[in-house]
Amino acid sequence: MTDTAAALSAVLGAKGWLSPPDTTPYARDWLDRYGIEPLGVARPAGTQEVAEVVRICQRAGVAIVPQGGNTGLCGGAVAVMPDTVILSLSRMAAIGEPDPDSGSILVEAGAVLASLHEALEPHGLIFPLHLGAEGSARIGGLIGTNAGGSHAFRYGMMQDLVLGLEVVLPDGTVWNGLRAVQKDNAGYQLRKLFCGAEGTLGIVTRAVLKLHPAPRQRATALLALPDFAAAVAFGTELRREAGEFLSGLEFFCDAGLELALKHLPDLAFPLGARGPVYLLVELASGSPRIPLDDILSSALEHGMEQELVTDGALAMSDAQRAHFWRLREEQPEGQRLEGEQLKHDISVPPGKLAAFITAGQEICHGILPGVRINPFGHLGDGNIHYNLSPPEGRPGFDGKAGEIGRALAALATGMGGSFAAEHGLGRSKIALADDLRSAVERDLMARLKDALDPSGLMNPGVLLKAKEERKTFE
Ligand SMILES: Cc1cc2nc3c(=O)[nH]c(=O)nc-3n(C[C@H](O)[C@H](O)[C@H](O)COP(=O)(O)OP(=O)(O)OC[C@H]3O[C@@H](n4cnc5c(N)ncnc54)[C@H](O)[C@@H]3O)c2cc1C
């Protein structure tokens, strides 16, 4: 055992310090692309233990990788250099009592998102962030990546839902910013600095989160549409008709539906006819008096008259509503079960979504004819998971993955969008950021990183290249 491992083991005890091979479940990322065995996994039980771990590692010059649920899709929560400590927040999962008058709750960073949803149910309150990995993703990781999900266009991303934070800084100092108010303009918006920092500026240990009243009614529909241009036009119509009640506006396409139905036999397609594009629409209200079903039915009728919608069904029960959502949420799983895939997490202004998909298809087929394209995602905020499977019958992408990724990223950037919409940069997108973000922007990020973490031990090689590997900024 190294001196650092012995010191950490002495501070954390048997439950709090794991050495190889017990570290194996923490070692690889969700997509199994990154990760080697770490020196060990620290599992502190509270903020002071986190601070002590950070101080020990800092003194020893040992790198630290914070880890939540390890569902991140850019390889940011695992070790890639020998003698790194993974700091797992999994034992810090306490969920406080919600404050209904203020609409807030204090939670530890290791709380699992789905557990928070469950804990709030009896109180008639919601934390309105939902994503496919919510059974594993933890609050600290969601803050670290500034997660978005399917309701972000109505309620905001993680940074809009965090009121206060407690963070252990790279030198082991604890910053207590656990305020519970939205309005706090006493200086820089420090809490936002840590949202999306991917563990490179410190370790989030606790957070005060913003809550909303639970909807008392919902109206949900699954629609088939003739093309993406119709989906964009119908989205605009829905925003106008349903206003603030529109809480879900998700899209997927027939190629993705086909994969989901092929690999997940308990899924069934509920409409009479298939279409090239589908929309999942949900309206929600805290008031039982708003006629949501009528608003949705009349928007649907209008959409059909204008030939924007070819077929559609309103969910008649909670079970049917859940099934409609599964058809959308199982899109990644269907594609994963098909085999090798390329994932791109793009955003464009919602009005340009159809143009992006058309131009993206031309680019992809130009680089690799026959590549199977499966765009799905969040129409409400223009976030497209532009995922690809190899041409039918072929095992991979003929070494073209990088070229495709760069071309799609440049297309999104040129349209005023982003090549890293909600999953962050992690390790997998740093080169893209170097190519596509201005020298001024990269320099600003590097200066922030170096000011807060001068020794560069906090999640090195994530979000930014390590200091010695960075290009010189002009
Ligand atoms: C099936 C599936 C569906 C998904 N859908 C979505 C989606 O719709 N929207 C979306 O945004 N993402 C989605 N994701 C990605 C992923 O769930 C999110 O990025 C999530 O926020 C990661 O949380 P985590 O706890 O697993 O974090 P991890 O993967 O453990 O960590 C992610 C990053 O945050 C850092 N970090 C972890 N904990 C802390 C902490 N306490 N303090 C500081 N930094 C920390 C890590 O070092 C790492 O850089 C999906 C993933 C999967 C597998």
The ligand as an SDF file (V2000), in Angstrom:
LIG
                    3D

 53 58  0  0  0  0  0  0  0  0999 V2000
  -29.3290    6.3310  -20.6510 C   0  0  0  0  0  0  0  0  0  0  0  0
  -28.7700    7.7100  -20.4040 C   0  0  0  0  0  0  0  0  0  0  0  0
  -29.5640    8.8300  -20.6590 C   0  0  0  0  0  0  0  0  0  0  0  0
  -29.0590   10.1120  -20.4300 C   0  0  0  0  0  0  0  0  0  0  0  0
  -29.8540   11.1870  -20.7000 N   0  0  0  0  0  0  0  0  0  0  0  0
  -29.3890   12.4260  -20.4450 C   0  0  0  0  0  0  0  0  0  0  0  0
  -30.2130   13.5720  -20.6980 C   0  0  0  0  0  0  0  0  0  0  0  0
  -31.3330   13.4740  -21.1810 O   0  0  0  0  0  0  0  0  0  0  0  0
  -29.7100   14.7760  -20.3880 N   0  0  0  0  0  0  0  0  0  0  0  0
  -28.4460   14.9410  -19.8570 C   0  0  0  0  0  0  0  0  0  0  0  0
  -28.0450   16.0680  -19.5770 O   0  0  0  0  0  0  0  0  0  0  0  0
  -27.6390   13.8720  -19.6420 N   0  0  0  0  0  0  0  0  0  0  0  0
  -28.0790   12.6380  -19.9110 C   0  0  0  0  0  0  0  0  0  0  0  0
  -27.2670   11.5480  -19.6870 N   0  0  0  0  0  0  0  0  0  0  0  0
  -25.8860   11.7500  -19.2080 C   0  0  0  0  0  0  0  0  0  0  0  0
  -25.7130   11.6480  -17.6810 C   0  0  0  0  0  0  0  0  0  0  0  0
  -26.7540   10.9540  -17.0560 O   0  0  0  0  0  0  0  0  0  0  0  0
  -25.5910   13.0490  -17.0900 C   0  0  0  0  0  0  0  0  0  0  0  0
  -24.4110   13.6460  -17.5930 O   0  0  0  0  0  0  0  0  0  0  0  0
  -25.5550   13.0960  -15.5530 C   0  0  0  0  0  0  0  0  0  0  0  0
  -25.5780   14.4370  -15.1660 O   0  0  0  0  0  0  0  0  0  0  0  0
  -24.3350   12.4270  -14.9510 C   0  0  0  0  0  0  0  0  0  0  0  0
  -24.5640   12.2580  -13.5530 O   0  0  0  0  0  0  0  0  0  0  0  0
  -23.6820   11.2130  -12.7360 P   0  0  0  0  0  0  0  0  0  0  0  0
  -24.0340   11.3210  -11.2980 O   0  0  0  0  0  0  0  0  0  0  0  0
  -23.7680    9.8780  -13.3240 O   0  0  0  0  0  0  0  0  0  0  0  0
  -22.2280   11.8560  -12.9450 O   0  0  0  0  0  0  0  0  0  0  0  0
  -20.8540   11.1390  -13.2630 P   0  0  0  0  0  0  0  0  0  0  0  0
  -20.9040   10.4310  -14.5660 O   0  0  0  0  0  0  0  0  0  0  0  0
  -20.4090   10.3560  -12.1030 O   0  0  0  0  0  0  0  0  0  0  0  0
  -19.9220   12.4390  -13.4120 O   0  0  0  0  0  0  0  0  0  0  0  0
  -20.1010   13.3440  -14.4600 C   0  0  0  0  0  0  0  0  0  0  0  0
  -19.0840   14.5050  -14.3040 C   0  0  0  0  0  0  0  0  0  0  0  0
  -19.3780   15.2450  -13.1170 O   0  0  0  0  0  0  0  0  0  0  0  0
  -18.2780   15.1960  -12.2070 C   0  0  0  0  0  0  0  0  0  0  0  0
  -18.8210   15.0400  -10.8610 N   0  0  0  0  0  0  0  0  0  0  0  0
  -19.4850   13.9760  -10.3510 C   0  0  0  0  0  0  0  0  0  0  0  0
  -19.8380   14.2220   -9.0780 N   0  0  0  0  0  0  0  0  0  0  0  0
  -19.3740   15.4460   -8.7870 C   0  0  0  0  0  0  0  0  0  0  0  0
  -19.4080   16.2530   -7.6160 C   0  0  0  0  0  0  0  0  0  0  0  0
  -19.9900   15.8480   -6.4950 N   0  0  0  0  0  0  0  0  0  0  0  0
  -18.8240   17.4740   -7.6530 N   0  0  0  0  0  0  0  0  0  0  0  0
  -18.2180   17.9310   -8.7830 C   0  0  0  0  0  0  0  0  0  0  0  0
  -18.1430   17.2010   -9.9130 N   0  0  0  0  0  0  0  0  0  0  0  0
  -18.7280   15.9810   -9.9060 C   0  0  0  0  0  0  0  0  0  0  0  0
  -17.4420   14.0080  -12.6490 C   0  0  0  0  0  0  0  0  0  0  0  0
  -16.0780   14.1650  -12.2790 O   0  0  0  0  0  0  0  0  0  0  0  0
  -17.6570   14.0200  -14.1440 C   0  0  0  0  0  0  0  0  0  0  0  0
  -16.7960   14.9420  -14.7550 O   0  0  0  0  0  0  0  0  0  0  0  0
  -27.7360   10.2660  -19.9320 C   0  0  0  0  0  0  0  0  0  0  0  0
  -26.9480    9.1340  -19.6650 C   0  0  0  0  0  0  0  0  0  0  0  0
  -27.4400    7.8760  -19.9110 C   0  0  0  0  0  0  0  0  0  0  0  0
  -26.5680    6.6980  -19.6130 C   0  0  0  0  0  0  0  0  0  0  0  0
  1  2  1  0
  2  3  1  0
  2 52  2  0
  3  4  2  0
  4  5  1  0
  4 50  1  0
  5  6  2  0
  6  7  1  0
  6 13  1  0
  7  8  2  0
  7  9  1  0
  9 10  1  0
 10 11  2  0
 10 12  1  0
 12 13  2  0
 13 14  1  0
 14 15  1  0
 14 50  1  0
 15 16  1  0
 16 17  1  0
 16 18  1  0
 18 19  1  0
 18 20  1  0
 20 21  1  0
 20 22  1  0
 22 23  1  0
 23 24  1  0
 24 25  2  0
 24 26  1  0
 24 27  1  0
 27 28  1  0
 28 29  2  0
 28 30  1  0
 28 31  1  0
 31 32  1  0
 32 33  1  0
 33 34  1  0
 33 48  1  0
 34 35  1  0
 35 36  1  0
 35 46  1  0
 36 37  1  0
 36 45  1  0
 37 38  2  0
 38 39  1  0
 39 40  1  0
 39 45  2  0
 40 41  1  0
 40 42  2  0
 42 43  1  0
 43 44  2  0
 44 45  1  0
 46 47  1  0
 46 48  1  0
 48 49  1  0
 50 51  2  0
 51 52  1  0
 52 53  1  0
M  END
$$$$
